[in-house]
Amino acid sequence: MEDRSPFIVHSDSGSNRSSMLEQSDLDLNSLNNHHNNNGILVTPNGNRLYRRGSFTHLFDRDDSGVYEEGPSEKYINDPIHGHVLLDTDCLSFIDTPQFQRLRDLKRHGPYSHVFDNEVIPRAIPGSSWTHEQGSEMMLEYLVDDNHVDIDREELNFIKDLIMGERRGNSQRHGFLFDIVSNKRNSLDVDKYDYLQRDCYNVGIKSSIDCSRLMKMSRVIDNQICWHHKEVYNLYELYHTRFSLFKRVYTHRVGKAVEYMLTDALLAADSVMGISSAIFNAEEYLYLTDDIVRRIESSRKPGLEESKAILKRIRTRNLYKFVDELLIPREKLGRLTKQNVNAAEIVSCQGPNDHLKEEDVIVEFLKNNYAMKDQNPVDNIKFFSKNNHTVSYHIPKEKVSSLIPSEFQENIIRVFARDPSKVKAVHQSFRRLMSRFYRTSDGSTNLPPSSTSPYYDSRNTTPERSTSNAPLAWIKSRQASPSPSGMAYGSGNVKRRGRSTSPSPIRRVRSNVMDMSDDES
């Protein structure tokens, strides 16, 4: 009978099975000598057992999904994956302080990738530390601190799954290392989970069905392959990832808050010992998202700058998005971090702008299909319904003519730490960019600004910082002609059911509203 579980190698050879069936009295030791690399054991009556310490059965459940809950097992109801059965081995990991730490953060390190991509590289220049290394450290600490019953081989295997590569002399099947962190095409269970979970949490409707993709997969030549009918669904999955990065993960306001959190954590680092915790498992255990509350409530000296930044976040006095520019492919070699940075932008300021390098943040942003500028589906193999043993690639030309020809966009973004300097930073950035878009006749073909067409009235500018700025804006609108030739707000405009006398000008909030164009 064919086992249709997605991540199972059918490696029970005929000789293996027959030799096991020929034995009439099999004890546990003899079974352990005959287990395959998945830890699956076959008894003479055809029942499957699992070797102690093996977690293979998490990936091997029969099609009915029926699994009788034992006294040491527990079901949890997940909003994305439904009811999930956890056995004794899993519970021994989950019911520990190290694992329960995850309740207080988004990933391994406070505030997710802000910590490992922004804070650590600036706090420890030249550091090669990754959150995967932090995960391995916490795994070792979890096992030692809680006396978890697991052998070294299994522990090393879990660590290899975290890193997504075979290390040492492991005899595990190669495809197993692609399940958690797939470096071949980036299609792994991590992506299955966060794409669906994040769409669910932010209210984005998604058409991807990861449970179907898992059922329509099998292992061929030690590699996870998918049914050929799923090729377009896989393109949809990668596009969903791109869309989430474009609309959510790299949202202008979200990135502004991330830069503020980075500055706050760096300002508090010497006092709170934030970056040094990555080298000490006991300290790293308590380094979670509540570090912000700890800073805010601390009475230690030296935290004034960090507290001031965090207060700005609480009161929505955020760093401001200034401008962004999509980099054409032909200019990728020129528009680099060496040529476009805070120092270069400040060098282009006007005589009365008074800009400093710390006023400007320059971000080089890359949004892609998870494999930089490559098409990840080119690294995926498929099988046909008529032949489940042969795998092959499917070129995008045979899928759809609307699949993109490029799979990564490169963007330069600029933010201002001081909202009153947005206009000065914007003008300086445009002056710098005009150097790279100068044509042979001396003119420039610099693309128009991506900021709102109502730039002066919608963004925070020096004019808006004064108390009478909203009133001045309204008066300017009164003087501008309407489509009918009348002035806005004049007393001569007759309105149905209303008095024709001019109405008093309403007072307008000086901070407009939170969801203006730069925060939408």
Secondary structure, 3 states (H helix, E strand, C coil): CCCCCCCCCCCCCHHHHHHHHCCCCCCHHHHHCCCCCCCEEECCCCCEEECCCCCHHHHCCCCCCCCCCCCCCEEEEECCCEEEEECHHHHHHHCCHHHHHHHHCCCCCCCCHHHHHHHHHHHCCCCCCCHHHHHHHHHHHHHHHHCCCCCHHHHHHHHHHHHCCCCCCCCCCHHHHHCCCCCCCCCCHHHHHHHHHHHHHHCCCCCCCHHHHHHCEEEECCEEEEEHHHHHHHHHHHHHHHHHHHHHHCCHHHHHHHHHHHHHHHHHHHHHCCHHHHHCHHHHCCCCCCHHHHHHHCCCCCCHHHHHHHHHHHCCCCCEEEEEEECCHHHCCCCCCCCCCHHHHHCCCCCCCCCCHHHEEEEEEEEECCCCCCCHHHHCCEEECCEEEEEECCCHHHCCCCCCCCCEEEEEEEEECCHHHHHHHHHHHHHHHHHHCECCCCCECCCCCCCCCCHHHHCCCHHHHCCCHHHHHHHHHHHCECCCCCECCCCCCCCCCCCCCCCCCCCCCCCCCCCCHHHC
